[in-house]
Amino acid sequence: MTLFIANTTKQNWNHHFRVPEMTRPYFVQIPSGSQVRIDQRFSAESERVIIEQVEKYGGRNASDVSGKLEQFPGIFYRQSKPISGTKLLRAMRL
């Protein structure tokens, strides 16, 4: 499975998390106005754990705010496919 995390804030976002398959913490840096793909080697269970950790810090599912992404600046995630660049740009204009 593939997980994309987007940062529509004005600041770079560093996210540290743990997954069941690894003993060490995993780190991802997401520059302002961009998104990253989380490693595809993770299992569905690990992806669920990552999503829970992103939501703990205010992350939202981009599909849940579809059409209103620009009204909710912050951290978004989407499974299977990336968030479009157009939506990211609109969200950054806030």
Backbone as JSON, one array per atom type, in Angstrom:
{
  "sequence": "MTLFIANTTKQNWNHHFRVPEMTRPYFVQIPSGSQVRIDQRFSAESERVIIEQVEKYGGRNASDVSGKLEQFPGIFYRQSKPISGTKLLRAMRL",
  "N": [[0.84, -1.19, 0.0], [0.33, 2.31, -0.52], [1.07, 5.42, 0.94], [0.46, 8.82, 1.11], [1.58, 11.88, 2.41], [0.75, 15.2, 2.92], [1.8, 18.58, 3.28], [0.31, 21.49, 3.96], [0.83, 23.74, 5.34], [2.55, 26.79, 6.36], [5.02, 26.2, 7.27], [7.86, 23.98, 7.47], [7.44, 20.5, 8.08], [8.21, 18.07, 10.38], [7.97, 14.72, 10.93], [7.95, 12.18, 13.24], [7.7, 8.77, 13.76], [6.63, 5.49, 14.83], [6.62, 2.13, 13.7], [5.18, -1.18, 13.6], [6.97, -3.07, 12.35], [9.55, -2.13, 12.7], [12.24, -1.43, 14.94], [13.4, 0.94, 15.5], [12.72, 4.53, 15.54], [10.96, 6.08, 12.84], [11.49, 8.6, 10.44], [10.26, 11.42, 8.71], [10.55, 14.21, 6.62], [8.66, 16.94, 5.62], [8.54, 19.41, 3.4], [7.15, 22.75, 3.38], [4.19, 23.12, 1.54], [4.38, 20.81, 0.01], [4.37, 17.22, -0.67], [4.96, 13.88, 0.51], [5.79, 10.49, -0.27], [5.17, 7.76, 1.69], [7.19, 5.05, 2.64], [6.76, 2.16, 0.68], [7.14, -0.38, 1.58], [5.94, -0.92, 3.95], [3.48, -2.67, 5.89], [-0.13, -3.15, 5.74], [-1.08, -2.89, 8.32], [0.94, -1.36, 9.51], [0.65, 0.98, 8.03], [-1.85, 1.8, 8.93], [-1.21, 2.37, 11.59], [0.58, 4.51, 11.21], [-1.16, 6.4, 10.09], [-2.89, 6.81, 12.28], [-1.09, 8.07, 14.01], [-0.48, 10.4, 12.55], [-3.01, 11.6, 12.54], [-3.28, 12.08, 15.25], [-1.77, 14.35, 15.59], [-3.27, 16.26, 14.33], [-3.64, 15.76, 11.61], [-5.51, 15.17, 8.61], [-7.71, 13.15, 6.61], [-7.43, 13.54, 3.22], [-9.46, 12.89, 1.46], [-11.76, 13.13, 2.97], [-12.17, 15.85, 3.18], [-12.58, 16.64, 0.67], [-12.81, 18.89, -2.01], [-12.94, 20.96, -0.26], [-10.45, 21.43, 0.64], [-8.81, 23.69, 0.65], [-9.91, 25.18, 2.7], [-9.03, 24.17, 5.03], [-6.16, 24.41, 6.17], [-3.19, 22.57, 6.75], [-2.0, 19.37, 7.75], [-2.33, 16.65, 5.61], [-3.41, 13.41, 4.52], [-3.41, 10.74, 2.15], [-4.44, 7.68, 0.85], [-3.13, 5.4, -1.54], [-3.08, 7.21, -3.85], [-1.5, 10.32, -4.87], [-2.15, 13.65, -3.54], [-3.54, 16.16, -5.53], [-1.52, 18.61, -7.21], [-2.72, 21.05, -7.74], [-4.7, 21.26, -5.75], [-3.07, 21.38, -3.5], [-1.74, 23.83, -3.94], [-3.9, 25.64, -3.84], [-4.69, 25.32, -1.18], [-2.45, 26.3, 0.1], [-2.65, 29.03, -0.27], [-4.02, 30.3, 1.76]],
  "CA": [[0.0, 0.0, 0.0], [1.06, 3.57, -0.6], [0.49, 6.48, 1.74], [1.02, 10.15, 0.82], [1.31, 12.89, 3.44], [0.96, 16.54, 2.36], [1.93, 19.68, 4.23], [-0.19, 22.74, 3.37], [1.11, 24.85, 6.25], [3.62, 27.68, 5.93], [6.26, 25.74, 7.89], [8.25, 22.6, 7.21], [6.89, 19.6, 9.09], [8.99, 16.87, 10.65], [7.12, 13.73, 11.61], [8.63, 10.99, 13.75], [6.71, 7.77, 14.14], [7.09, 4.11, 14.95], [5.78, 1.13, 13.05], [5.43, -2.49, 14.2], [8.07, -3.83, 11.75], [10.86, -1.54, 12.96], [12.49, -1.13, 16.34], [13.82, 2.34, 15.62], [11.75, 5.48, 15.03], [11.02, 6.43, 11.42], [11.42, 10.05, 10.33], [10.01, 11.98, 7.39], [10.48, 15.67, 6.6], [7.78, 17.38, 4.54], [8.65, 20.86, 3.24], [5.92, 23.5, 3.2], [3.62, 23.1, 0.2], [4.7, 19.59, -0.75], [3.92, 15.96, -0.08], [5.92, 12.78, 0.38], [5.24, 9.13, -0.27], [5.72, 6.95, 2.76], [7.77, 3.81, 2.13], [5.78, 1.15, 0.28], [7.44, -1.68, 2.2], [5.16, -1.1, 5.16], [2.26, -3.47, 5.79], [-1.38, -2.42, 5.95], [-1.14, -2.58, 9.76], [1.85, -0.23, 9.75], [0.02, 2.16, 7.44], [-2.91, 2.2, 9.86], [-0.54, 2.97, 12.74], [1.1, 5.81, 10.77], [-2.32, 7.3, 9.96], [-3.32, 7.16, 13.64], [-0.13, 9.02, 14.56], [-0.68, 11.66, 11.84], [-4.26, 12.17, 13.03], [-3.04, 12.54, 16.62], [-1.21, 15.69, 15.49], [-4.16, 17.13, 13.57], [-3.72, 15.39, 10.2], [-6.84, 14.77, 8.13], [-7.79, 12.42, 5.36], [-7.76, 14.49, 2.15], [-10.73, 12.49, 0.85], [-12.84, 13.61, 3.83], [-12.38, 17.28, 2.97], [-12.53, 16.83, -0.78], [-13.52, 20.08, -2.46], [-12.8, 22.02, 0.74], [-9.08, 21.34, 1.15], [-8.26, 25.03, 0.88], [-10.49, 25.75, 3.9], [-8.44, 23.5, 6.18], [-4.72, 24.26, 6.02], [-2.6, 21.68, 7.73], [-1.4, 18.13, 7.28], [-3.32, 15.75, 5.02], [-2.89, 12.16, 3.99], [-4.28, 10.03, 1.21], [-3.95, 6.34, 0.52], [-3.11, 4.93, -2.93], [-2.68, 8.18, -4.88], [-1.13, 11.62, -4.29], [-3.06, 14.79, -3.58], [-3.16, 16.92, -6.72], [-0.76, 19.84, -7.01], [-3.66, 22.18, -7.75], [-5.3, 21.35, -4.42], [-2.03, 21.84, -2.58], [-1.51, 25.26, -4.17], [-5.06, 26.38, -3.33], [-4.65, 25.27, 0.28], [-1.33, 27.13, 0.55], [-2.96, 30.45, -0.43], [-4.7, 30.84, 2.95]],
  "C": [[0.88, 1.25, 0.0], [0.31, 4.63, 0.19], [1.22, 7.78, 1.4], [0.62, 11.08, 1.95], [1.69, 14.24, 2.86], [0.98, 17.58, 3.47], [1.46, 20.97, 3.54], [0.0, 23.93, 4.32], [2.24, 25.71, 5.69], [4.99, 27.27, 6.5], [6.58, 24.32, 7.44], [7.75, 21.74, 8.36], [7.75, 18.36, 9.18], [8.13, 15.91, 11.44], [7.95, 12.51, 11.97], [7.55, 10.0, 14.15], [7.35, 6.4, 14.23], [6.1, 3.2, 14.23], [6.13, -0.24, 13.62], [6.65, -3.24, 13.63], [9.46, -3.33, 12.13], [11.02, -1.25, 14.45], [12.89, 0.33, 16.54], [12.72, 3.27, 15.11], [12.0, 5.77, 13.54], [10.78, 7.93, 11.32], [11.14, 10.44, 8.88], [9.9, 13.5, 7.53], [9.66, 16.09, 5.38], [7.9, 18.9, 4.44], [7.26, 21.5, 3.04], [5.46, 23.43, 1.75], [3.93, 21.87, -0.62], [4.15, 18.36, -0.05], [5.0, 14.91, -0.32], [5.17, 11.46, 0.36], [5.95, 8.36, 0.84], [6.11, 5.59, 2.18], [6.73, 2.73, 1.86], [6.03, -0.21, 0.93], [6.61, -1.94, 3.45], [3.89, -1.91, 4.9], [1.03, -2.58, 5.98], [-1.53, -2.03, 7.42], [-0.24, -1.39, 10.09], [1.27, 1.06, 9.19], [-1.08, 2.69, 8.34], [-2.31, 2.9, 11.08], [0.0, 4.35, 12.4], [-0.05, 6.81, 10.68], [-2.82, 7.73, 11.34], [-2.4, 8.21, 14.25], [-0.24, 10.39, 13.87], [-1.94, 12.35, 12.35], [-4.11, 12.71, 14.46], [-2.51, 13.97, 16.63], [-2.01, 16.59, 14.54], [-4.26, 16.82, 12.09], [-5.12, 14.92, 9.84], [-6.72, 13.98, 6.84], [-8.23, 13.4, 4.27], [-9.08, 14.15, 1.48], [-11.91, 13.0, 1.66], [-13.15, 15.08, 3.64], [-12.31, 17.62, 1.49], [-13.39, 18.01, -1.2], [-13.4, 21.24, -1.5], [-11.39, 22.05, 1.32], [-8.51, 22.7, 1.48], [-8.83, 25.71, 2.12], [-9.84, 25.2, 5.17], [-6.93, 23.34, 6.0], [-4.17, 23.33, 7.1], [-1.94, 20.48, 7.07], [-2.51, 17.21, 6.8], [-2.64, 14.47, 4.56], [-3.9, 11.57, 3.01], [-3.62, 8.69, 0.9], [-4.07, 6.1, -0.98], [-2.67, 5.95, -3.97], [-2.38, 9.53, -4.24], [-2.26, 12.64, -4.38], [-2.61, 15.66, -4.74], [-2.43, 18.21, -6.34], [-1.65, 21.06, -6.96], [-4.29, 22.37, -6.37], [-4.3, 21.84, -3.39], [-1.81, 23.34, -2.72], [-2.66, 26.1, -3.62], [-5.04, 26.42, -1.82], [-3.54, 26.16, 0.84], [-1.65, 28.63, 0.49], [-3.64, 31.07, 0.77], [-3.8, 31.73, 3.75]]
}
